[in-house]
Every structure is written in structure tokens, then in C-alpha cells.
């Protein structure tokens, strides 16, 4: 990544330091909220809620979406 976007190495390191990986919630935790989101999104949403994330601009992403968002942000930083 540093070779592709050399100006964003420091920002990437800062981002990695604040990320928190959380475990998947038990299936029974999904049942009370099953009608509140698409079934494929429930696991991610319940995990985020259980982690008690305190972020006003929280975006819940699956791993592939997260990688794409990080890459796009790093390219914007490098272009600035």
C-alpha cells in the first residue's frame, strides 16, 4: 500500500490504531431485530451495536466494503 499511495502511510497507521474488531454476536441476539434490516446485514449491525461504538458518523461495513472505503480515502489523502 505504501508504494501505491506513499503520502498516506501516516494516515493509514492512525486509522489502523483506532479500528476495533469485534466477535460475531450469537444467533439468538439477531432474532429481536430481524425485521429492522436486511437479513444479511443483521450480524454486522448487531455486532456494531453490542460493541457500543461511540461515533456520530459510524458506518457499518462488511470487510470488502471496508477495504474499498479505506483505499478510496487513502487515495484522496495522497492526491491532496
C-alpha positions, 0 to 999 in steps of 0.5 A: 500500500505504501508504494501505491499511495506513499503520502498516506502511510501516516494516515493509514497507521492512525486509522489502523490504531483506532479500528476495533474488531469485534466477535460475531454476536450469537444467533439468538441476539439477531432474532429481536431485530430481524425485521429492522434490516436486511437479513444479511446485514443483521450480524454486522449491525448487531455486532456494531451495536453490542460493541457500543461504538461511540461515533456520530458518523459510524458506518457499518461495513462488511470487510470488502466494503471496508477495504474499498472505503479505506483505499478510496480515502487513502487515495484522496489523502495522497492526491491532496 
